[in-house]
Amino acid sequence: MKRNKSGDARVPLRKRPFGIEAFRVEGCIEAERVHAEWDGRWVYASTALWNHAQIAIAVEEAFVEVDARRARLELLCGAPEELMLAMITCCDAIDVAEYEVSGHRRVISA
C-alpha cells in the first residue's frame, strides 16, 4: 500500500471483466470526513475509511469458508463491489455513493 500527498491509501485493485467499473464514496466515520475512489485500477481512500473497510472485510471473511490459497491482500482488495460495500457499511453517514457499470454512472446521494 502506498500513500499519496494527502496521506490517502493508494492500492491497486484488480479489475474483473464484469461488474462495476469505478466507484466513489464520501461520508463520515465518528464525525471524521472520509472518502474513497476507485478509477478502475487504483483505490484512493482516506486512511480511516481504508482501515475500517479492511477490518469489515476481514471479519466477514472470518465467517465464510475461504480458499486457503488466496493471498490476504487479494481477500481485502479482491472485488471492487466487495470493497465498496465494506466502505459504505463502515460509514456512520453517507453523503455520496456512486459507481459506474456498463459505461453508465449511477449516483446515490443524500
C-alpha positions in Angstrom: 0.0 0.0 0.0 1.3 3.4 -0.9 0.1 6.8 0.2 -0.4 10.0 -1.9 0.5 13.6 -0.8 -2.7 13.9 1.3 -1.9 10.7 3.2 -4.7 8.7 1.5 -4.1 5.0 0.9 -3.4 4.1 -2.7 -3.8 0.5 -3.5 -4.1 -1.3 -6.9 -7.4 -3.2 -7.1 -7.8 -6.0 -9.7 -10.4 -5.4 -12.3 -12.7 -8.1 -13.3 -14.2 -8.3 -16.8 -17.7 -7.8 -15.3 -19.2 -5.8 -12.5 -18.7 -2.2 -11.6 -16.0 -0.2 -13.5 -15.4 2.6 -11.0 -16.8 3.9 -7.6 -16.7 6.8 -5.3 -17.8 7.0 -1.6 -18.0 10.1 0.7 -19.2 10.0 4.2 -18.3 10.3 7.9 -16.9 7.9 10.5 -17.1 9.2 14.0 -17.6 12.8 12.8 -14.4 12.5 10.5 -14.9 13.1 6.8 -13.9 10.1 4.8 -13.7 9.3 1.1 -12.7 6.6 -1.4 -12.5 6.4 -5.1 -11.6 3.6 -7.5 -10.7 4.6 -11.0 -10.8 1.1 -12.5 -7.3 0.3 -11.3 -6.3 2.3 -8.2 -8.2 2.8 -5.0 -7.6 6.1 -3.3 -9.1 6.2 0.2 -8.8 8.2 3.4 -6.8 6.2 6.0 -9.7 5.9 8.4 -12.1 4.5 5.8 -9.4 2.2 4.4 -8.7 0.8 7.8 -12.4 0.3 8.7 -13.1 -1.4 5.4 -10.2 -3.8 5.9 -11.5 -4.8 9.3 -15.1 -5.2 8.0 -13.9 -7.4 5.1 -11.7 -9.5 7.4 -14.5 -10.0 9.9 -16.9 -11.1 7.1 -14.3 -13.4 5.7 -13.8 -15.0 9.1 -17.4 -16.2 8.9 -17.1 -17.6 5.4 -15.4 -20.7 4.1 -12.2 -19.2 2.4 -9.9 -20.9 -0.1 -6.6 -21.1 1.9 -4.5 -20.5 -1.2 -5.8 -16.9 -1.7 -3.4 -14.2 -0.5 -4.6 -11.9 2.3 -4.3 -8.8 0.1 -6.5 -10.5 -2.5 -9.1 -11.1 0.2 -9.0 -7.5 1.3 -8.8 -6.0 -2.2 -10.3 -8.6 -4.4 -13.6 -7.4 -5.8 -14.4 -3.7 -6.2 -18.0 -4.4 -5.2 -16.9 -6.1 -2.0 -14.6 -3.1 -1.1 -17.3 -0.5 -2.0 -19.9 -2.3 0.1 -17.5 -2.6 3.1 -16.6 1.1 2.8 -20.3 2.1 2.7 -21.1 -0.1 5.6 -18.3 1.4 7.7 -19.6 4.9 7.4 -21.8 6.4 10.1 -23.3 8.7 7.4 -23.1 8.5 3.6 -23.1 11.8 1.6 -22.4 10.3 -1.9 -22.1 6.7 -3.2 -21.6 6.4 -6.9 -20.5 3.7 -9.3 -20.2 3.0 -13.0 -21.4 -0.1 -14.7 -21.5 -0.8 -18.5 -20.5 2.8 -19.1 -23.4 4.3 -17.1 -22.7 6.3 -13.9 -25.2 5.7 -11.0 -25.2 8.2 -8.2 -26.9 7.7 -4.8 -26.7 10.9 -2.6 -28.4 12.3 0.5 
